[in-house]
Amino acid sequence: MPKPQIVFVLVGISVVFLVMQFYGIKYLYENLNSNKPIEERVPWEAVKLFISKCEHSGLPVFVIEPSLLRALREKSKRRLELWNHDHHTSVAFGVIEPGIDHLHLVMSAMKHEYYEFWEKNDPDPRGLTIQHRTYRSVPSHYVLWVPVQGHTPMLIHLVVFYKRGEFFWHSAVQDKLQKPPHSLARSPFSSNSGSYSRFNTTFVYLDGAQIYYPSDTFTFLKELETSEFIECNYTRAYHYYAEYHLDKSKPVELFKRKARQLVVITKQVLDSMGVPFWLSSGTCLGWFRQCDLIPHTTDVDIGIFIKDYREEMISLLENTGLVLTHRFGKVTDSFELSFLYGDIKLDIFFFYVTDKYVWNGGTQASTGNKYKYIFPPFKLCWTEFLELWIRIPCPPEPYIHANYGPRWMIPDKSWDWKYSPNNVIENGQWPKKEWNDVIQLYE
């Protein structure tokens, strides 16, 4: 073989050998490294990494983790260092109605940093009505973690908020069909859907990172304690109207418009006073049973804990055009107020809390007889009713069952407030010498 050809063959063999060496070494390196445990970042470094990836991907996230919010609120690097050294099972961030492309860019970027992620989608409840019950699916939660050996990793939890009227809403993480690979049981954004008054965000520079968070941190954290949201059950309402039919007559539609306006006025006044109230009696039943007002009741019923009553409540409601028609009982016993707004009545029942139950009172003006309505203990949650963000007793089922018994699904047009309620008991009689004080009727 000529010498030039020999040289050419040897060069070719050398190149092939070098290429094989390169890929062989690369293969061994990757496999050896894949067996090495991945080290988890400390909490603050993980937070900074996530925020930087979101910033580069155009995803405007903000901190909602309570412990980190308190540290950021003080704008103190020392507080941040203390937070960093605590044990954290998860760190929560929020984002408002993000673009799906931005979300996927962030997840992809975090994957390159050895993070795995879990995505949850939920039915979008916005726009649901009795007639329209079709859901579309929207992203609701993302959970990211580094798969580490020997212990449960710290989770980065991204909560997706959606605008609904005057409030922000998010779904629950936990449900029967979709469960995250690691527990978020200790997170306040996990077990229940939540709602918050709309907020703006501000930012702070700490340790080279620009961190956004709700501007009014105090209000956000306070609302977090009572943020649980319960959706009206449109499937139940659909079955109710399939049985009893939806009245769309002009008088009924007029009543609903007037009643809604009465709720709006009442809400504006009581919200301005910082007085929490909830849908009660027939108005609560209408929400629970049929996602609407009960037209044959011709009134609106709300509840207020007696500890929240203030005397100026009456004058402030009257200043909006409501007319006080009666004032029964005492602040210490069976207090109730009733107003008229045109031809629609507003009944305000004041509730008293004992160790074992909660109750409100009733008074019969003609006899002075007293009645007591007993409910199991409850807290307050939120719902959307008449396109308004409003409170309800929570859980609502025991409250409804206490008041209306097992036949609550059946409409009762002969309802008598003294005898029909399932939870009413006679409670004595007001002494006649007190009638002028405890039974006040107005023209």
Secondary structure, 3 states (H helix, E strand, C coil): CCHHHHHHHHHHHHHHHHHHHHHHHHHHHHHHHHCCCCCCCCHHHHHHHHHHHHHHHCCCCEECCHHHHHHHHCCCHHHHHHHHHCCCCEEEEEEECCCHHHHHHHHHHHHCCCCEEEEEEEECCCCCCCCCCCCCEEEEEEEEECCCCCCCCCEEEEEEEEEECCEEEECCCCCCCCCCCCCCCCCCCCCCCEEEECCCEEEEEECCEEEEEECCHHHHHHHHCCCEECCCCHHHHHHHHHHHCCCCCHHHHHHHHHHHHHHHHHHHHHHHHCCCCEECHHHHHHHHHHCCCCHHHCEEEEEEEHHHCCCHHHHHHHCCCCEEEEEEEECCEEEEEEEEECCEEEEEEEEEECCCCEEEEEECCCCCEEEEEEECCCEEEEEEECCEEEEEEECHHHHHHHHHHHHCCCCCCCCCCCCCCCCEEEEEECCHHHHHHHEEECC
